[in-house]
Amino acid sequence: MKTLDKPWVLIAEREITTKLRDKTFIGSTLVMLLIVMVAVILPAILAGKGGPDKIAVIDDASQKVVQTASVTAGGDGYEATRFSDRPAAEKAVTDGKVKAALLPDADGYVVLGKDRVDSGVEGALREAAAAVGMEANAGKAGLTPTELHAGTKVSLQLLNPGPLPDIVSDFVNIGLALVFYMTALGFGMMIAQSVVQEKESRVVEILAAAVPIRSLLWGKVLGNTVLALSQIVVIAAASLIGLLATDQADILEVVTPVAGWFVVFFVLGFVALAGLWAVAGSLATRQEDLGSTTLPGQMILMIPFFFSVFAGSSAKTVASFVPIASSMSMPGRMLTEDVPVWQPLVAIALLLAATVLIVRMGARLYERTLLQTGRRLGYREALALESK
């Protein structure tokens, strides 16, 4: 059989089938899917909940002002609700049937609220009333609306436009970094725990007698990388369904190309970290030791994550070229900035070189510490063993 010539393939298959039968792994994947679906769908539901704000009016002029405010807000921001007189409009405001009332006053209009009026509602009605009033006055003076507004148009121009609106790009940026962080941390701890369990049960000695130790490492790295990437694909599919179901498909046009880069950064970064997590497990002799042996791996993940989310623009730029950190920072930058293509290519080259070095070093440490079952080893001691 071909697989017998490649023992690391057998180890990878063992890792995959074991995880797929693990209720904890299945449960965590389902929980992550639920979180993703809620994060994608809930904002769209909340944004559309309740429809336009109802504004009470008692005459045609006030109704025109509300309609103008609604058009300015995008067409469905406000809805004029007609009442017979002021007392009826006041009662509707008091009873909470309408957001506010726009009533005629001696020199224009008054916005009536129960205990307060939302500043957005007041500002929109004030601007609409001014616009309608100016057009009416212009008509009396013999000016057309076009002549009245000549030379007053203000347009928006961005010197460095992002591919997505700020709120959306920031949300997706955090989401990509969080997906890498949670996936790498979750699978990393599972790799370390798996190694320790095999050491505690002495299974590792049986495996090491039949399979080269490096093949054990390659198999664990390959199997967990396949599982992690599969989980990412499932999460992406759930996000796609959520975006299509909530009519947010326009976001996909920008996110999809970046997602391809993210997969490359994810695989390289995860492979490097998987080797470190396996070493963390080989240094321990029991589950209680993992708190100290996995701490470096947790720091390598946590610090870049906070950089990619909370750091300023200059710090993010630097972090996007630093191996491991680039897996979280560079895809986010590509969503929020106009990044030249050479930058992600350079970042990938640096990450690839670092991954090769980390995996090779991890393989040496793994070989020399995997069968050390007497006590927990430190990283310095493991490096000393390597030099012998």
Disulfide bonds with the S-S distance in Angstrom:
none
